[in-house]
C-alpha cells in the first residue's frame, strides 16, 4: 500500500513525538506510564486522521498496547464492556428494532407531515418529528436509516419540485446530527463523555440530567438549522408554493405498504407505543424510583423481544446492534482512563494559559470542537480525543468540567462541511434516482450554520445551563 503525502507527514509527526517521549531527559514532569500513554494516544490519533483503517481496529490496538505495557490492567480494559452505558446502548437498539418492525415510524410521519400546508410548515414539522426520534432510536446512523424511507416517500410526492427535495435531503441529516444532543443515547460520543467525566471527576450525568440540559439545545439548534437549510437551498418562489401531502401519499410510497399509516392501530403498534412511552417515562423519572437507565432499558428490551408481547425476535434485534461501535466505545473508555490515571492529560494541558476568563475558555473549547470534524470524521473519536483534555484543562482553569465537557460534546455535533464528515450526511448524499445535495450545498450551509450553532452552544453554556444546575465555574 502506497502512503499519501498526508499519511506520510502524520506518520513522521507521530514517530517523532514517540522518539522524543522515549528519551528520559525530555519532559521531566512525565512518568513512564504517561510517556507510554501519550505515545499510544498520538499514534492512534494520527491513524484515525490519516489512514483508512477501521476506527474500532485502531482503538482496540491502542487499548491492547496500553494493557500490554502495564499502563492499565486487563480488568480495566475488559471491564469497560460491562459499563452500564454500553448496556444502555445495546438495549436501546433492541427497542429501536421493535419500533421499526411495528410500523410506528410510518404512522408518525403521516400524522405530522400531512398537516403541512406550506413549505415552512413542512420543514419545521419534519424537524420536530426528527427531534422526537432521538428518544426512540440510539445513534445518528440508526436514526438516519430509519428516516430514509420517509424521505424517499416525501421525495416521490414532491418529485415535480426538485429544490424542495434537495432541501429535505439536506434537512434530514442536519437535524438528525444536531438533535442527537437531546438524549444520552443520541450518540455514542455522549456515553464516552459521561464515562470520562465519571473516571476523571467522579461526577456522573444521568439520563434525566442530560435530557434537561440537552433537549432545549436540541430543539433550538434543530429549528435554527431548519431555517438555515431553507434559506440556503431554496428561492423565494420555491417557498411560496403551497404544499398538500396526504396520508395516502405517504402510504403509497412507504417501503412496506402492508403496514397502514392511518386507521385503527394494530395490536403490535399499540403494545410497542405503550412500551416505548413507559421506558422513556421511567428514564425521565429516575430521581424518583432510583432504577438505573440501563436496567430500565434492559427490562424494555426483554419485553420488546418476548414471544407474547414483543414485536421482534431477540436474535433479529441483536443483529441491528452496532457491535463495532460498542467495542470502539469500550476501547476509548480505557484510553481515557489511561490518560487520566497516568497524568498524561494533566501534563498536556499544563502549558495552556490558566488566566483565561471562563467565557473565553468555553468559547475556545467550542470553536475547536466545532472544527474538529474536519480532521476526525468519527464523532466518537472526536470525543475520545477532546473530552479528556477539555476536562483536565477545565480543572486547571477553574471552569466546571461538566460544563466544558458538555459544551465540547454538543459543539462536536456539527459535522456538515463535507459528505464524508458524518454517516448521515454520506447516506443522504448518495441516493440513486433521487435529487440530493452537492458538496457546494454543504459548504454554503456550513458557512452559515457553523458560527450559528457554536454561538448557540456558548449561549447555553453561559446563560441557560447555569439555571439548570451546571454553573460555569466550580
Secondary structure, DSSP 4 states (H G I P E B T S, - for coil): -PPPHHHHHHHHHHHHHHHHHHSTTSSTT--HHHHHHHHHHHHHHHHHHH--S-HHHHHHHHHHHHHHTTSS-HHHHHHGGG-HHHHHHHHHHHHHHHHHHHTHHHHHHHHHHTT--BHHHHHHHHHHHHHHGGGTS-SHHHHHHHHHHHHHHHHHHTTT-HHHHHHHHHHHHHHHHHHGGGSGGG-HHHHHHHHHHHHHHS----HHHHHHHHHHHHHHHHHHHHHHHHHHH--HHHHHSB----HHHHHHHSS-TTS-SSSSPPHHHHHHHHHHHHHHHHHHTHHHH---HHHHHHHHHHHHT-TTT-SS-HHHHHTTS-HHHHHHHHHHHHHHHHHHHHSHHHHHHTTS-S---HHHHHHHHHHHHHHGGGT---HHHHHHHHHHHHHHHHHHHTB-HHHHHHHHHHHTT---SSTTSSHHHHHHH--TTS----HHHHHHHHHHHHHHHHHHHHHIIIIIGGGGT--SB-
